[in-house]
Amino acid sequence: MASARYDEGSIRVLKGLEPVKERPGMYTRTSDPGHIIAEAIDNCVDEALAGYARKIEVTLHADGSIGVADDGRGIPVGPHPEEKVPVVELVFTRLHAGGKFNKRDGQAYSFAGGLHGVGVSVTNALSQQLDVEVLREGARWQIGFADGDVVKKLKKVGDAGRETGTRLRIWPNPRYFDQPKVPVDELERLLRSKAAFLPSVTVTLTVERAGGKTESRTWRYRGGIEEYLNELLAGAPTLTPVFVGEKYAPKPGENDSFAEGEGAAWAITWLEDGASIRESYVNLIPTAGGGTHDSGLREGVFNAVKNFIDLHNLLPKGVKLQPDDVFGRACYVLSARVLDPQFQGQTKERLSSRDAVRLVSTMVRDPSDLWLNEHVDYGRAIAELAIRQAQQRMRSAQSRVEKKKGSGVAVLPGKLTDCESTDPQENEVFLVEGDSAGGSAKQGRDKNLQAILPLRGKVLNSWEQERDRLYANNEIHDIAVAIGVDPHDLDAADGVLDNLRYGKVAIMADADVDGAHIQVLLLTLFLRHFPKLVERGHVYIAKPPLYRIDVPAAGKRLARKIYALDDAELAATEDKLRKEGVRDAAWQVQRFKGLGEMSAEQLWETTMNPATRRLLPVAMTRAEVAETLRVFTMLMGKGEAASRRAWMERHGNEVEADV
């Protein structure tokens, strides 16, 4: 069959909003238009956060369109100094354009909901019609769009008097969504939560019904997030009254760790029984998937409760507390304020900013200590609940597993630094390349849950190794004994994993070619001789960063360290720094030669901390394991040189070399 034509004319360059129209799922949720409306609402919220808007109004019109309005400053309508087109047009037609990128020169938005730079440009791209009215500086302006393109140029249509603000009317394009209507219940929850964090702002939702009838709901929580959490609890009996607090970083010089204004507000209580209620936000963007700010709240409160328990000598002998013991019955609402939030994906449902753990934990810890010691009875109630949870967890773990110790069973390897917990479901073991990195990992780990097994040199290629000869290799022997599983076939009974000592077996090697080789050799071992570990999802690959970028202080932003996983992430980070206005020569880039170059603190922060690490699961179905075994036979088999050569000739152009 003749090959399809592939020449210079085959390459298509997507311009403007075309990438959004081609791949809408990369930029928004496509089940319904709710997220693109939320992007428009977030612009109103950012005006309120900045102190300029007092009203936010959303209208579901009978014709299927949605109106979103605020009484903020109004989007600028004058020509952009560089692009020479009206700014309001740029905002709706260009990706990566907006006031939130400019952290200098007046601080248009010091704190805003994310800096992916898509926002209402995605709303416009996925709408069949979008009309904009701006009230600014005494004038009323209008501009119209259709399918992302300008169809009515910006025009002054009258006087606005003293009114200011921005009003949108959006007709989502049904071709991009599974169902064309915005879920009203979801929209109500979103608007209600916005009002809870903006006590001085009135939020209104109006729904037009058939026959010209309208229904309106207005929210204004003068009691803030305490009132909001109590409403969510709906009268459920709580162990303590709601503990409300907030704390933000002061001006530079008073606190050198965080930018001025960064911090958190929270409301938290505990239930004896029933489902926990937990909501978190970053710059008022809801984070349904949680993230690093949730981890910071958890860490700060846990440390405060643990300190209270130690101070009052409440912990029974032999009981060891874990964060889940304290947080398992907690209900909370958290609002973090982060200068430059980083999210996983464009829908911003999970915060991934590494510094947010330390930020929120730092802000929460001292107020929590103070509250517990001012309310000793409530502190004791929380402590007793946590201790009961810990005792129940330990009894459950003891009934599931008993560590192999004493005569008649395998003795754990001497170089294994084991964890304290006996619960295999939560325990982790890191197979670390090199003794130097192993030493840093031992110092930086969570000793309660994380074990370290250093490996010396490269593991044997065990693809064609006889099973009864495996234990002749010291490294393989130590791995098998440490994890508590004997070598087996894919068809082995499920009971082969009964003595598994760690729920996660993580390969941690350098982020270079040699490290990749070690990963392949260990994956070969697990696939060939421990396939049930892979099939059941117990094997992981730790992803340490290859680069560290040291960025100096500038304006409100303090000096910081950013880690990049690879060359592509480094390039993206540098591009982002340029957009922030940082000079090219201002930052310094360090390339890690290996894990051994990292301090214990760096290794924990970047590679081992569950809140900030990137841990890649190696999980496959039985059919996928069988197919992978076939490919590995070609790649690792001693008699497959010809097949490997043919494969490399076919796929050699796909390889990225690291030399």
Residue pairs with C-beta under 8 A, 6 or more apart in sequence:
14 22
16 93
16 94
16 95
16 148
17 93
17 95
17 121
17 122
17 124
17 125
17 148
19 26
19 27
19 95
20 26
20 27
20 95
20 118
20 121
20 122
20 125
20 126
20 148
21 125
21 126
21 147
21 148
21 176
24 30
24 122
24 125
24 126
24 176
26 346
27 118
27 122
27 125
27 346
28 35
28 36
28 39
28 122
28 126
28 346
28 347
29 35
29 347
30 176
30 177
30 178
31 177
31 178
31 179
32 177
32 178
32 179
32 180
32 181
32 182
32 183
33 66
33 126
33 172
33 177
33 180
33 181
33 182
34 182
34 183
34 186
34 187
35 347
36 122
36 123
36 126
36 127
36 170
36 172
37 58
37 66
37 68
37 123
37 170
37 172
37 182
37 187
38 190
39 118
39 119
39 120
39 122
39 123
40 68
40 120
40 123
40 168
40 170
41 56
41 58
41 68
41 190
41 191
41 194
42 113
42 119
42 284
42 285
43 70
43 119
43 120
43 166
44 53
44 56
44 68
44 69
44 70
44 72
44 166
45 56
45 113
45 194
45 198
45 284
46 100
46 109
46 112
46 113
46 283
47 53
47 70
47 72
47 73
47 166
48 54
48 56
48 70
48 72
48 198
48 201
49 109
49 111
49 112
49 198
49 283
49 284
50 72
50 108
50 109
50 110
52 72
52 73
53 70
53 71
53 72
53 165
53 201
54 71
54 200
54 201
54 202
55 69
55 70
55 71
55 201
55 202
55 203
55 204
56 69
56 70
56 191
56 194
56 201
56 202
56 203
56 204
57 67
57 68
57 69
57 70
57 203
57 204
57 206
58 66
58 67
58 68
58 69
58 187
58 191
58 203
58 204
58 205
58 206
59 66
59 67
59 68
59 69
59 205
59 206
59 207
59 208
60 66
60 182
60 184
60 187
60 205
60 206
60 207
60 208
61 67
61 169
61 208
62 208
62 209
62 210
63 171
64 171
64 172
64 180
64 181
65 129
65 169
65 170
65 171
66 169
66 170
66 172
66 182
67 167
67 168
67 169
67 170
68 167
68 168
68 170
69 165
69 166
69 167
69 168
70 165
70 166
71 163
71 164
71 165
72 164
72 165
72 166
73 136
73 164
73 165
74 134
74 135
74 136
74 137
74 164
74 165
74 166
75 87
75 88
75 91
75 132
75 134
75 136
75 166
76 87
76 88
76 136
77 86
77 87
77 88
77 134
77 136
77 141
77 154
78 86
78 87
79 85
79 86
79 87
80 86
80 87
80 90
83 90
86 143
86 154
88 132
88 134
88 141
88 143
88 154
89 143
89 150
89 154
90 97
91 97
91 98
91 119
91 120
91 121
92 120
92 121
92 123
92 124
92 130
92 132
92 143
92 145
93 121
93 124
93 145
93 148
93 149
93 150
94 121
95 117
95 118
95 121
95 122
96 117
96 118
96 579
97 117
97 121
98 117
98 119
99 108
99 109
100 108
100 109
100 112
100 114
100 115
100 117
101 115
101 117
101 579
101 580
102 108
102 109
102 581
103 110
103 339
103 340
103 555
103 556
103 557
103 580
103 581
104 554
104 555
104 581
107 556
110 261
110 339
110 556
111 261
111 283
111 337
111 338
111 339
112 283
113 282
113 283
113 284
113 285
113 341
113 348
114 282
114 283
114 285
114 341
114 343
114 348
115 340
115 341
116 343
116 346
116 348
118 346
120 168
122 346
123 130
123 170
124 130
124 145
124 148
125 147
125 148
126 148
126 172
126 173
126 176
126 177
127 145
127 147
127 148
127 170
127 171
127 172
127 173
128 146
128 147
128 171
128 172
128 173
129 144
129 145
129 146
129 170
129 171
130 144
130 145
130 146
130 168
130 169
130 170
130 171
131 142
131 143
131 144
131 145
131 152
131 168
131 169
132 142
132 143
132 144
132 145
132 166
132 167
132 168
133 140
133 141
133 142
133 166
133 167
133 168
134 140
134 141
134 142
134 143
134 165
134 166
134 167
135 141
135 160
135 163
135 164
135 165
135 166
135 167
136 160
136 164
138 159
138 160
138 161
138 162
139 156
139 158
139 159
139 160
140 156
140 157
140 158
140 159
140 160
141 154
141 155
141 156
141 157
142 152
142 154
142 155
142 157
143 150
143 152
143 153
143 154
143 155
144 150
144 151
144 152
145 151
145 152
147 173
172 180
172 182
174 180
184 207
187 205
188 205
188 217
190 286
191 203
191 205
191 219
192 203
192 219
192 228
193 228
193 279
193 281
193 284
193 286
194 201
194 203
194 284
195 201
195 202
195 203
195 219
195 220
195 221
196 219
196 221
196 224
196 225
196 227
196 228
196 333
197 224
197 225
197 265
197 281
197 284
197 335
198 284
199 220
199 221
199 222
199 223
199 224
201 220
202 218
202 219
202 220
203 218
203 219
203 220
204 216
204 217
204 218
204 219
205 216
205 217
205 218
206 214
206 215
206 216
207 214
207 215
207 216
208 214
209 215
221 227
221 228
224 244
224 265
224 267
225 244
225 265
225 266
225 267
225 333
225 335
226 242
226 244
226 267
228 267
228 333
229 242
229 267
229 268
229 269
229 277
229 331
229 332
229 333
230 242
232 277
232 279
232 331
232 333
233 269
233 277
233 331
236 271
236 274
237 271
237 272
238 269
238 270
238 271
238 331
239 269
239 270
239 271
239 272
239 329
239 378
239 381
239 382
239 385
240 269
240 270
240 375
240 378
240 381
240 382
241 269
241 378
242 267
242 268
242 269
243 266
243 267
243 268
243 269
243 368
243 371
244 265
244 266
244 267
245 265
245 266
245 364
245 367
245 368
245 371
246 263
246 264
246 265
246 266
247 263
247 264
247 363
247 364
247 366
247 367
248 261
248 262
248 263
248 264
248 337
248 363
249 255
249 257
249 258
249 259
249 260
249 261
249 262
249 263
249 363
250 260
251 260
252 259
252 260
252 553
252 556
252 558
256 558
257 358
257 362
257 558
258 355
258 359
258 362
258 558
259 339
259 556
259 557
259 558
260 556
261 337
261 339
261 556
262 337
262 338
262 339
262 359
263 336
263 337
263 359
263 360
263 363
264 293
264 296
264 297
264 334
264 335
264 336
264 337
264 359
264 360
264 363
264 364
265 334
265 335
265 337
266 297
266 332
266 333
266 334
266 335
266 364
267 332
267 333
268 297
268 301
268 330
268 331
268 332
268 333
269 330
269 331
269 332
270 329
270 330
270 331
270 381
270 382
270 385
271 329
271 331
272 329
272 385
276 328
276 329
276 330
276 331
277 331
277 332
278 290
278 294
278 330
278 331
278 332
278 333
279 286
279 332
279 333
279 334
280 286
280 287
280 290
280 291
280 293
280 294
280 297
280 332
280 333
280 334
280 335
280 336
280 351
281 287
281 334
281 335
281 336
282 291
282 293
282 335
282 336
282 337
282 338
282 341
282 343
282 348
282 351
282 356
283 336
283 337
283 338
283 341
284 335
285 341
285 343
285 348
286 349
287 293
287 294
287 343
287 348
287 349
287 350
287 351
288 349
288 350
289 344
289 349
289 350
290 350
290 351
291 343
291 344
291 350
291 351
291 352
291 353
291 356
292 351
292 352
292 353
292 354
292 355
292 356
292 357
292 360
292 611
292 612
293 334
293 336
293 338
293 351
293 353
293 356
293 357
293 359
293 360
294 334
294 351
295 356
295 357
295 360
295 610
295 611
295 612
296 336
296 356
296 357
296 358
296 359
296 360
296 361
296 362
296 363
296 364
296 611
297 332
297 334
297 360
297 361
297 364
298 323
298 327
299 323
299 357
299 360
299 361
299 611
300 360
300 361
300 362
300 363
300 364
300 365
300 368
301 326
301 327
301 330
301 364
301 368
302 321
302 323
302 326
302 327
303 361
303 365
304 364
304 365
304 368
304 369
304 372
305 321
305 326
305 368
305 372
305 379
305 382
305 383
305 386
306 321
306 326
307 369
308 314
308 369
308 372
308 373
308 379
308 382
308 383
309 315
309 321
309 383
309 386
309 387
311 373
312 376
312 379
312 380
312 383
314 380
314 383
314 384
314 387
315 321
315 387
316 387
316 391
319 387
319 390
319 391
319 394
320 390
320 394
320 420
320 421
320 448
321 386
321 387
321 390
322 390
322 393
322 421
322 426
322 448
322 449
324 389
324 393
325 386
325 387
325 389
325 390
325 393
326 382
326 386
326 389
328 389
329 385
329 389
334 360
336 351
336 356
336 359
336 360
338 351
338 353
338 355
338 356
338 359
339 556
339 557
340 353
340 557
340 580
341 351
341 353
341 356
342 351
342 352
342 353
343 349
343 350
343 351
343 352
344 350
344 351
344 352
352 612
354 563
354 605
354 606
354 612
355 560
357 609
357 611
357 612
372 378
372 379
372 382
373 379
393 423
394 422
396 423
397 421
397 422
397 423
398 422
400 423
400 424
400 425
401 422
401 423
401 424
401 499
401 501
402 422
403 422
403 501
404 410
404 412
404 484
404 499
410 481
411 481
412 418
412 481
412 482
413 453
413 477
413 478
413 481
413 482
415 438
415 453
415 454
415 478
416 429
416 451
416 452
416 453
416 478
416 482
417 442
417 445
417 451
417 452
417 453
418 451
419 427
419 428
419 429
419 446
419 447
419 448
419 449
419 450
419 451
420 447
420 448
420 449
421 427
421 448
421 449
424 500
424 501
424 502
424 503
425 503
426 449
426 503
427 449
427 450
427 451
427 501
427 502
427 503
427 504
428 449
428 450
428 451
428 502
428 503
428 504
428 505
428 506
429 450
429 451
429 452
429 453
429 482
429 483
429 501
429 502
429 504
429 505
429 506
430 441
430 445
430 450
430 451
430 452
430 453
430 506
430 508
430 542
430 608
431 453
431 455
431 479
431 505
431 506
431 507
431 508
431 522
432 438
432 441
432 452
432 453
432 454
432 455
432 508
432 509
432 595
433 455
433 508
433 509
433 510
433 515
433 518
433 594
433 595
434 454
434 455
434 456
434 510
434 594
434 595
434 596
435 454
435 456
436 594
436 595
436 596
437 454
437 508
437 510
437 594
437 595
437 596
437 598
437 603
438 452
438 453
438 454
439 454
440 595
440 596
440 598
440 599
440 600
440 603
441 452
441 454
441 508
441 595
441 600
441 603
441 608
442 452
442 600
443 600
444 599
444 600
444 601
444 602
444 603
444 604
444 608
445 451
445 452
445 604
445 608
446 608
450 608
451 482
451 502
453 478
453 479
453 482
455 475
455 479
455 518
456 475
457 475
458 514
458 517
458 518
458 521
459 473
459 475
459 476
459 518
459 521
459 522
459 525
460 473
460 475
460 476
460 521
461 521
461 524
461 636
462 470
462 473
462 476
462 521
462 524
462 525
462 528
462 529
463 524
463 528
463 632
463 633
463 636
463 637
463 638
464 636
464 637
464 638
465 473
465 529
467 487
467 529
470 476
470 477
470 480
470 487
470 529
471 477
471 480
476 525
479 525
480 486
480 487
480 530
482 501
483 500
483 501
483 502
483 505
483 530
483 533
484 499
484 500
484 501
484 502
485 496
485 497
485 499
485 500
485 530
485 532
485 533
486 496
487 529
487 530
488 496
488 529
488 530
488 531
488 532
489 531
490 531
490 532
490 535
490 622
490 625
490 626
490 629
492 532
494 532
496 532
497 532
497 533
497 536
497 538
500 533
500 538
502 538
503 538
504 538
504 540
504 615
505 526
505 533
505 538
505 539
505 540
506 540
506 541
506 542
506 615
507 518
507 519
507 522
507 523
507 539
507 540
507 541
507 542
508 542
508 544
508 595
508 607
509 515
509 516
509 518
509 519
509 542
509 595
510 518
510 544
510 592
510 593
510 594
510 595
511 543
511 544
511 545
511 546
511 565
511 566
511 592
512 546
512 593
512 594
512 658
513 657
513 658
513 659
515 594
516 658
519 541
523 539
523 618
524 632
524 636
526 533
526 534
526 539
526 618
527 534
527 625
527 628
527 629
527 632
528 629
528 632
531 625
531 629
533 539
534 618
534 619
534 620
534 625
535 620
535 621
535 622
535 625
537 617
537 618
537 619
539 617
539 618
539 619
540 615
540 616
540 617
540 618
541 615
541 616
541 618
542 607
542 608
542 613
542 614
542 615
542 616
543 565
543 607
543 613
543 614
543 615
543 616
544 592
544 595
544 598
544 603
544 606
544 607
545 563
545 564
545 565
545 592
545 606
545 607
546 564
546 565
546 566
546 567
546 570
546 591
546 592
547 563
547 564
547 569
547 570
547 589
547 590
547 591
547 592
548 561
548 562
548 563
548 564
548 589
548 590
548 592
548 602
549 561
549 562
549 563
549 564
549 570
549 573
549 574
549 577
549 587
549 588
549 589
549 590
550 559
550 561
550 587
550 588
550 589
550 590
551 559
551 560
551 561
551 562
551 577
551 582
551 586
551 587
552 559
552 582
552 586
552 587
553 559
554 580
554 581
554 582
554 586
557 580
562 573
563 606
564 570
564 572
564 573
565 614
570 589
574 587
577 587
578 584
592 598
595 603
595 607
598 606
598 607
605 612
606 612
606 613
607 613
607 614
620 628
633 640
634 640
634 643
634 644
634 647
635 644
635 647
